C-alpha cells in the first residue's frame, strides 16, 4: 500500500465478502484486522480477495517432514489437523514423500503451533533448526534406520511364514504334512509361528490402527489389516485350545501379514532412494571457494587494467554476489556466475546432460557445481545460496514430489470413508450369515448352480468342509475376515 486510499480499497474489497462483520486496514502499520464468521467465509478467501485487489498479504510457506504415516488416510488426518490452526491458509500433506507444505499467516500462527498439531494427531514432525532449515542429516539417518528395521522384520517374517507353504500344499495334496513333527501336533506349531508373526509384523499394523482410532478417531488401512488378521488369529487360537470346533486359518494370517509388510518395506526402500538421490545432488556442490580481491572492480574493466590480487579460501556459504572467485583446473565452480577473466572448457553434464565440455570465456555465464576442465577462470558470483541453479533444481524436485494432483486428493478423501464402509459391510454380512443362513444359503447355492466354478463358494457353510460342513460361527468369521481383507 502506498497511501490511505489503498487501505480504503482493501477494506471495501474484504467488506464485500459474505460473513465479514468488520474490517480495519491501517496504512501506517501495513496491517489489517478482519472480524468474520468462519462458517460463511475463510482466511483463504480473504487473502484471495486482497490479492485480487492488487495487493500482497503477508504469508509464509514452509515444508514439514512428517514421520509415522502408514497410508493416505494419515496424510488426510494431518491436513485436517493443520488446517484447524487459526492463521493457516492451506495444508497439503503427501504420504509418498512424508512431507507437508503449509501456507500460513506468520502474525497468527507459527511453526511451533504446526508441530504441536501434528504431534497431537499422533505423528512425528521433523522440527527445524534455529535457522529454519530442516535437520537433513537427522532425517536421512532416521530414514536409513527405519529402512534397516523394516528389512530386518521382513526377513524374520519370511522365515516364520515359509513353513506355512507346507500347510497350503497339504490342502491340495493331503499327506504332505505329517501327523506330528518331533512329537508335536502341527496345529501347535502353526499357533507358535502365527503368534510370533502377530508379535513382530502384526504389531506394526495394530499400533498404526490404535493411533488412528484413539488419537484421530478414524479408521485407516492399518485398521483393516489388524481387524482381519486378528479375527483369523483369535478364532484359530480358540480352535487349537479346544474352546470351539472349526478349521485353522493361521496360514492365511501369516501370508497376509508377510505380503503386506513386504510392500511396506519396498515402499520404504523407494522413499529412501528418492531421498538419497536429492542428497547426492546437493553433495555435488563445492564446500569452499577461493575469493580473489581485484584492484579494480571487474564490472568496470573498461581499460582492462584490473588484475587479481590477494586470494582467500572461504566457506561457500560466506560468498556474496559480486565476489570474484578463482577456479583452477579440475575444481568445481562454487556458485552461479559470469566469467570475468580466463578461458577454459567447463563440464556442464550434471545440468544439461551433455558430455562434451563447453568453452567458456569472458562474459560467459557458468553454473555452480559444474567442473572446470582446463585453464584458470575468474568468476564473479551472481546467484548464491538458495538462488543457485542446483538449489533451484532440488527445490523444484521437492515441490513436484510434494504436490498432489486433484484426483489424488479426491482418492485420499474417499479413503477416509472407504475403511469404515468396508468394516460395516463385513459385519453386516457376517451377522446375516448367522441370523438368516437359510436365505443366504439359497442365494449362494443358486450361484453355484449357475456357475459350476462357484460351487465350492456358492455352497456356503455346507460346501466349505464337505459332508460334515462348518458351523455358522466359523463361516461368519470367515465372511468377516475375508470381506475386510479383500
VMD Tcl script that draws the C-alpha trace (Angstrom):
set ca {
  {0.00 0.00 0.00}
  {1.27 3.43 -0.93}
  {-1.39 5.72 0.55}
  {-4.56 5.85 2.64}
  {-6.66 5.28 -0.48}
  {-5.06 1.86 -0.82}
  {-6.17 0.87 2.67}
  {-9.69 2.00 1.80}
  {-9.63 -0.13 -1.35}
  {-8.64 -3.21 0.65}
  {-11.33 -2.51 3.26}
  {-14.05 -2.24 0.62}
  {-12.93 -5.41 -1.15}
  {-12.84 -7.52 2.01}
  {-16.05 -6.00 3.39}
  {-17.94 -7.29 0.33}
  {-17.28 -10.90 1.37}
  {-20.14 -12.80 2.97}
  {-19.72 -13.30 6.69}
  {-17.34 -10.35 7.16}
  {-18.57 -8.22 10.06}
  {-15.82 -5.61 10.38}
  {-12.65 -4.57 8.54}
  {-9.97 -2.16 9.67}
  {-6.88 -1.63 7.48}
  {-4.13 0.70 8.74}
  {-1.90 2.16 6.02}
  {0.66 3.43 8.56}
  {1.33 -0.01 10.06}
  {0.62 -2.08 6.93}
  {-1.79 -4.22 8.95}
  {-5.43 -5.14 8.74}
  {-7.91 -6.64 11.19}
  {-10.91 -8.62 9.97}
  {-13.81 -9.98 12.00}
  {-15.73 -12.68 10.14}
  {-17.96 -15.73 10.54}
  {-15.83 -18.82 9.75}
  {-18.96 -20.68 8.64}
  {-19.55 -18.22 5.81}
  {-16.04 -17.14 4.88}
  {-12.44 -18.25 5.37}
  {-8.97 -16.82 5.74}
  {-8.09 -18.22 2.33}
  {-10.94 -16.27 0.70}
  {-9.87 -13.09 2.49}
  {-6.31 -13.48 1.22}
  {-7.55 -14.16 -2.31}
  {-9.73 -11.05 -2.20}
  {-6.80 -8.87 -1.11}
  {-4.68 -10.28 -3.93}
  {-7.49 -9.65 -6.45}
  {-7.49 -6.04 -5.29}
  {-3.84 -5.81 -6.34}
  {-2.06 -6.16 -3.00}
  {0.16 -8.77 -1.40}
  {-0.92 -10.05 2.03}
  {1.84 -11.38 4.26}
  {2.17 -15.16 4.20}
  {4.82 -17.78 4.83}
  {5.23 -21.18 3.20}
  {7.12 -23.97 4.88}
  {7.76 -27.66 4.33}
  {7.49 -30.03 7.28}
  {8.82 -33.58 7.34}
  {6.28 -35.94 8.97}
  {7.12 -39.45 10.19}
  {4.74 -42.18 11.30}
  {2.25 -42.12 8.41}
  {1.17 -45.53 7.12}
  {-1.41 -44.67 4.45}
  {-3.11 -41.80 2.64}
  {-5.69 -41.54 5.42}
  {-2.87 -40.49 7.75}
  {-1.94 -37.72 5.31}
  {-5.55 -36.51 5.30}
  {-5.59 -36.59 9.11}
  {-2.51 -34.35 9.22}
  {-4.02 -31.94 6.71}
  {-7.21 -31.63 8.76}
  {-5.25 -31.10 11.99}
  {-3.04 -28.38 10.48}
  {-5.90 -26.57 8.73}
  {-7.74 -26.24 12.05}
  {-4.96 -23.96 13.34}
  {-6.00 -20.28 13.25}
  {-3.96 -18.47 10.63}
  {-3.28 -21.47 8.39}
  {-4.26 -20.80 4.78}
  {-3.70 -24.23 3.29}
  {-2.02 -27.54 4.06}
  {-1.02 -30.30 1.66}
  {0.49 -33.50 3.04}
  {2.00 -36.08 0.70}
  {2.13 -39.59 2.14}
  {4.57 -40.80 -0.53}
  {7.26 -38.24 0.38}
  {6.26 -37.86 4.05}
  {6.23 -34.09 3.62}
  {3.66 -31.41 4.27}
  {3.53 -27.98 2.65}
  {1.84 -25.34 4.80}
  {0.92 -21.74 3.98}
  {0.13 -19.57 6.99}
  {-0.06 -16.04 8.31}
  {3.05 -15.55 10.48}
  {1.17 -12.98 12.58}
  {-1.44 -15.53 13.68}
  {0.48 -18.78 14.00}
  {3.98 -20.25 14.00}
  {5.96 -23.35 13.11}
  {5.75 -24.44 16.74}
  {1.94 -24.49 16.58}
  {2.08 -26.56 13.39}
  {4.47 -29.05 15.01}
  {2.21 -29.33 18.05}
  {-0.85 -30.00 15.89}
  {0.95 -32.81 14.07}
  {2.11 -34.36 17.35}
  {-1.40 -34.12 18.81}
  {-2.62 -36.06 15.77}
  {-0.23 -38.88 16.70}
  {2.60 -38.28 14.23}
  {6.20 -37.08 14.45}
  {7.18 -33.79 12.77}
  {10.84 -33.18 11.93}
  {11.47 -29.94 13.78}
  {13.62 -27.33 12.04}
  {16.81 -25.85 13.45}
  {17.25 -22.33 14.69}
  {17.97 -21.07 11.19}
  {14.75 -22.59 9.85}
  {16.49 -25.26 7.78}
  {15.34 -28.85 8.16}
  {17.64 -31.17 10.02}
  {18.62 -33.02 6.87}
  {21.25 -35.27 8.39}
  {18.95 -36.38 11.19}
  {16.17 -37.09 8.71}
  {18.48 -39.12 6.47}
  {19.65 -41.08 9.48}
  {16.05 -41.72 10.54}
  {15.10 -42.88 7.03}
  {18.01 -45.32 6.86}
  {17.31 -46.58 10.38}
  {13.65 -47.16 9.50}
  {14.66 -48.96 6.30}
  {17.02 -51.28 8.18}
  {14.33 -52.07 10.74}
  {11.74 -52.89 8.09}
  {14.21 -55.04 6.17}
  {15.07 -56.96 9.34}
  {11.43 -57.71 10.15}
  {10.72 -58.62 6.52}
  {13.46 -61.26 6.69}
  {12.18 -62.52 10.05}
  {8.65 -62.65 8.63}
  {9.87 -64.62 5.62}
  {11.45 -67.26 7.86}
  {8.33 -67.53 10.01}
  {5.99 -67.68 7.00}
  {7.95 -70.22 4.95}
  {6.72 -73.30 6.93}
  {3.13 -72.39 6.10}
  {3.86 -73.27 2.47}
  {3.62 -76.93 3.53}
  {0.26 -76.21 5.14}
  {-1.01 -74.68 1.89}
  {0.27 -77.64 -0.16}
  {-1.33 -80.10 2.27}
  {-4.73 -78.57 1.50}
  {-4.43 -79.68 -2.13}
  {-2.23 -82.74 -1.64}
  {-3.26 -84.38 1.65}
  {-0.49 -86.24 3.41}
  {2.31 -83.79 2.69}
  {2.14 -82.56 6.28}
  {2.92 -85.34 8.80}
  {0.58 -86.01 11.71}
  {3.29 -85.00 14.18}
  {6.57 -83.12 13.89}
  {9.09 -84.23 16.50}
  {6.15 -85.49 18.52}
  {4.30 -82.15 18.37}
  {0.92 -81.64 16.71}
  {1.37 -79.37 13.62}
  {-1.56 -77.27 14.85}
  {0.50 -76.14 17.84}
  {3.49 -75.36 15.61}
  {1.22 -73.22 13.42}
  {-0.03 -71.47 16.56}
  {3.53 -70.65 17.72}
  {4.60 -69.37 14.29}
  {1.43 -67.28 13.86}
  {1.85 -65.84 17.36}
  {5.42 -64.82 16.54}
  {4.21 -63.16 13.32}
  {1.48 -61.26 15.15}
  {4.06 -60.09 17.72}
  {6.51 -58.90 15.05}
  {4.81 -57.92 11.80}
  {1.31 -57.66 13.25}
  {2.26 -55.14 15.92}
  {3.19 -52.65 13.18}
  {-0.38 -52.62 11.87}
  {-2.02 -52.87 15.29}
  {-0.03 -49.88 16.57}
  {-1.00 -47.86 13.48}
  {-4.65 -48.78 13.90}
  {-4.58 -47.90 17.61}
  {-3.04 -44.49 16.96}
  {-5.56 -43.73 14.23}
  {-8.59 -44.81 16.27}
  {-7.59 -43.37 19.66}
  {-5.87 -40.13 18.64}
  {-7.75 -39.26 15.46}
  {-10.99 -41.22 15.82}
  {-10.55 -42.50 12.28}
  {-10.09 -45.92 10.73}
  {-7.24 -46.35 8.26}
  {-5.81 -49.18 6.18}
  {-3.95 -50.48 9.24}
  {-7.35 -50.97 10.84}
  {-8.44 -53.28 8.03}
  {-5.31 -55.40 8.25}
  {-5.46 -55.51 12.06}
  {-9.13 -56.48 12.28}
  {-8.87 -59.07 9.50}
  {-5.74 -60.83 10.75}
  {-6.65 -60.58 14.43}
  {-10.05 -62.13 13.74}
  {-8.47 -65.10 11.97}
  {-5.77 -65.45 14.64}
  {-8.12 -65.31 17.64}
  {-10.58 -67.73 16.07}
  {-7.84 -70.22 15.13}
  {-6.33 -69.94 18.61}
  {-9.69 -70.77 20.14}
  {-9.86 -73.85 17.91}
  {-6.36 -75.01 18.92}
  {-7.21 -74.56 22.61}
  {-10.36 -76.63 22.14}
  {-12.74 -73.81 23.07}
  {-14.64 -74.22 19.80}
  {-14.64 -76.58 16.85}
  {-13.61 -75.49 13.38}
  {-10.73 -75.09 10.97}
  {-7.44 -73.24 11.33}
  {-6.61 -70.07 9.41}
  {-3.12 -69.40 10.71}
  {-1.65 -69.76 7.21}
  {-3.95 -67.02 5.89}
  {-2.92 -64.72 8.75}
  {0.76 -65.45 8.10}
  {0.74 -64.83 4.35}
  {-1.39 -61.69 4.62}
  {0.90 -60.13 7.23}
  {4.03 -61.06 5.30}
  {2.82 -59.87 1.89}
  {1.56 -56.54 3.20}
  {4.67 -55.91 5.30}
  {6.81 -56.79 2.28}
  {5.01 -53.98 0.47}
  {5.69 -51.64 3.40}
  {9.42 -52.42 3.20}
  {9.54 -51.95 -0.59}
  {7.76 -48.63 -0.20}
  {10.24 -47.50 2.46}
  {13.13 -48.50 0.19}
  {11.67 -46.44 -2.65}
  {11.38 -43.40 -0.38}
  {14.95 -43.84 0.82}
  {16.26 -43.98 -2.74}
  {14.37 -40.82 -3.72}
  {15.74 -39.00 -0.69}
  {19.25 -40.30 -1.39}
  {19.12 -39.00 -4.97}
  {18.39 -35.46 -3.77}
  {21.11 -35.67 -1.13}
  {23.67 -36.81 -3.70}
  {22.68 -33.91 -5.93}
  {23.31 -31.43 -3.12}
  {26.63 -33.11 -2.30}
  {27.84 -32.18 -5.78}
  {28.24 -28.59 -4.58}
  {31.66 -27.25 -3.70}
  {32.27 -26.78 0.02}
  {34.54 -23.75 -0.26}
  {35.59 -21.06 -2.71}
  {38.78 -19.16 -3.44}
  {37.77 -15.49 -3.30}
  {40.08 -13.02 -5.07}
  {40.41 -9.30 -4.36}
  {40.64 -7.18 -7.50}
  {42.41 -3.87 -7.66}
  {39.58 -2.58 -9.83}
  {36.00 -3.85 -9.89}
  {35.65 -6.36 -12.73}
  {32.31 -4.79 -13.64}
  {34.11 -1.59 -14.65}
  {37.09 -3.06 -16.55}
  {36.78 -0.68 -19.48}
  {40.52 -0.27 -19.88}
  {41.48 -3.78 -18.85}
  {43.78 -2.68 -16.02}
  {42.07 -4.77 -13.30}
  {44.23 -7.64 -12.09}
  {43.71 -10.34 -9.44}
  {45.12 -9.60 -6.02}
  {45.12 -11.47 -2.73}
  {43.40 -14.86 -2.56}
  {41.47 -16.26 0.39}
  {39.75 -19.66 0.76}
  {36.36 -19.20 2.45}
  {33.33 -21.43 3.19}
  {30.82 -21.48 0.35}
  {28.03 -20.01 2.48}
  {30.04 -16.80 3.03}
  {30.29 -15.99 -0.69}
  {28.18 -12.97 -1.68}
  {27.02 -11.66 -5.07}
  {29.81 -9.61 -6.63}
  {32.64 -11.64 -5.11}
  {35.22 -12.85 -7.63}
  {36.27 -16.49 -7.32}
  {39.29 -18.23 -8.77}
  {38.51 -21.65 -10.26}
  {41.51 -23.83 -11.07}
  {41.51 -26.78 -13.49}
  {39.63 -29.75 -12.02}
  {37.80 -27.65 -9.44}
  {34.05 -27.13 -9.21}
  {32.59 -23.71 -9.93}
  {31.41 -22.67 -6.42}
  {28.27 -20.71 -7.41}
  {26.47 -19.40 -10.47}
  {28.33 -16.51 -12.02}
  {29.88 -14.75 -15.00}
  {33.44 -15.27 -16.24}
  {35.39 -12.03 -15.88}
  {38.78 -13.38 -16.90}
  {40.31 -16.55 -18.27}
  {39.44 -19.18 -20.86}
  {38.56 -22.82 -20.25}
  {36.20 -25.70 -21.04}
  {33.55 -26.48 -18.43}
  {31.84 -29.84 -17.94}
  {28.13 -29.00 -17.59}
  {26.85 -32.57 -17.88}
  {25.34 -32.52 -14.39}
  {22.97 -29.77 -15.58}
  {22.49 -30.33 -19.31}
  {23.41 -34.00 -19.71}
  {25.84 -33.04 -22.48}
  {29.11 -34.93 -22.05}
  {31.18 -32.59 -24.26}
  {32.72 -29.72 -22.23}
  {31.58 -26.21 -23.20}
  {34.14 -23.49 -23.93}
  {33.85 -20.52 -21.58}
  {35.44 -17.10 -21.84}
  {35.00 -13.58 -20.56}
  {31.32 -12.62 -20.32}
  {30.01 -16.21 -20.42}
  {27.73 -17.50 -17.67}
  {28.69 -20.58 -15.66}
  {26.59 -22.76 -13.38}
  {27.60 -23.62 -9.85}
  {28.84 -27.19 -9.23}
  {29.95 -27.68 -12.85}
  {33.60 -28.71 -13.31}
  {36.35 -26.58 -14.81}
  {38.30 -28.83 -17.17}
  {41.40 -26.79 -18.09}
  {42.65 -23.28 -17.66}
  {42.01 -20.86 -14.82}
  {38.72 -18.96 -14.64}
  {37.87 -15.89 -12.61}
  {34.13 -15.91 -11.96}
  {32.03 -13.12 -10.47}
  {29.27 -14.62 -8.31}
  {25.71 -13.73 -9.33}
  {23.45 -16.25 -7.58}
  {24.47 -17.67 -4.21}
  {22.92 -19.87 -1.54}
  {19.33 -20.86 -2.26}
  {19.38 -18.91 -5.54}
  {21.89 -21.14 -7.34}
  {20.73 -23.36 -10.17}
  {21.42 -26.61 -8.33}
  {19.47 -25.44 -5.28}
  {16.59 -24.40 -7.52}
  {16.61 -27.81 -9.19}
  {16.43 -29.56 -5.82}
  {13.66 -27.22 -4.69}
  {11.62 -27.84 -7.84}
  {12.02 -31.61 -7.44}
  {10.86 -31.40 -3.82}
  {7.87 -29.31 -4.83}
  {6.99 -31.79 -7.56}
  {7.19 -34.67 -5.07}
  {5.08 -32.85 -2.51}
  {2.45 -31.66 -4.98}
  {-0.65 -33.85 -5.29}
  {-2.91 -33.92 -8.35}
  {-6.59 -33.22 -7.74}
  {-7.52 -36.83 -8.42}
  {-5.10 -38.00 -5.69}
  {-6.61 -35.58 -3.20}
  {-10.05 -36.93 -4.10}
  {-8.87 -40.50 -3.58}
  {-7.40 -39.59 -0.18}
  {-10.70 -38.10 0.94}
  {-12.70 -41.07 -0.31}
  {-10.37 -43.47 1.52}
  {-11.36 -41.85 4.82}
  {-14.89 -43.21 4.25}
  {-13.82 -46.40 2.50}
  {-12.34 -48.12 5.55}
  {-15.36 -47.78 7.88}
  {-17.64 -48.71 4.97}
  {-15.71 -51.96 4.46}
  {-15.89 -52.82 8.16}
  {-19.63 -52.10 8.34}
  {-20.21 -54.18 5.22}
  {-18.22 -57.10 6.64}
  {-20.01 -57.01 9.99}
  {-23.41 -56.80 8.27}
  {-22.88 -59.88 6.11}
  {-21.31 -61.93 8.89}
  {-24.33 -61.18 11.09}
  {-26.67 -62.01 8.21}
  {-24.99 -65.40 7.79}
  {-25.51 -66.07 11.47}
  {-29.15 -64.90 11.67}
  {-30.56 -65.88 8.27}
  {-28.41 -68.71 6.93}
  {-31.29 -70.29 5.04}
  {-32.00 -67.33 2.79}
  {-28.36 -66.57 2.03}
  {-27.58 -70.25 1.53}
  {-30.30 -70.42 -1.12}
  {-28.83 -67.41 -2.93}
  {-25.26 -68.70 -2.79}
  {-26.39 -72.21 -3.78}
  {-28.14 -70.74 -6.81}
  {-24.89 -69.04 -7.80}
  {-23.17 -72.40 -7.61}
  {-25.81 -73.94 -9.86}
  {-25.50 -71.20 -12.48}
  {-21.70 -71.12 -12.48}
  {-20.13 -74.51 -11.65}
  {-16.82 -72.89 -10.78}
  {-18.57 -71.08 -7.92}
  {-19.93 -74.32 -6.46}
  {-17.38 -74.53 -3.61}
  {-18.00 -70.88 -2.72}
  {-21.68 -70.70 -3.53}
  {-22.42 -73.78 -1.44}
  {-21.85 -71.73 1.68}
  {-21.11 -73.39 5.01}
  {-22.09 -76.87 3.86}
  {-19.74 -76.90 0.89}
  {-16.89 -75.33 2.80}
  {-15.98 -78.55 4.57}
  {-17.62 -81.33 2.62}
  {-20.34 -83.54 4.08}
  {-19.60 -82.51 7.66}
  {-19.99 -78.79 6.91}
  {-18.82 -76.00 9.20}
  {-20.55 -74.11 11.96}
  {-22.36 -70.84 11.35}
  {-19.92 -69.17 13.75}
  {-16.94 -70.33 11.73}
  {-18.44 -69.27 8.44}
  {-19.46 -65.89 9.89}
  {-15.86 -65.36 11.00}
  {-14.65 -66.33 7.51}
  {-17.05 -63.83 5.94}
  {-15.99 -61.05 8.33}
  {-12.24 -61.54 7.92}
  {-12.27 -62.17 4.18}
  {-14.59 -59.25 3.44}
  {-12.30 -56.89 5.33}
  {-9.05 -58.20 3.89}
  {-10.27 -58.46 0.30}
}
mol new
graphics top color blue
foreach p $ca { graphics top sphere $p radius 0.5 }
foreach p [lrange $ca 0 end-1] q [lrange $ca 1 end] { graphics top cylinder $p $q radius 0.2 }
display resetview
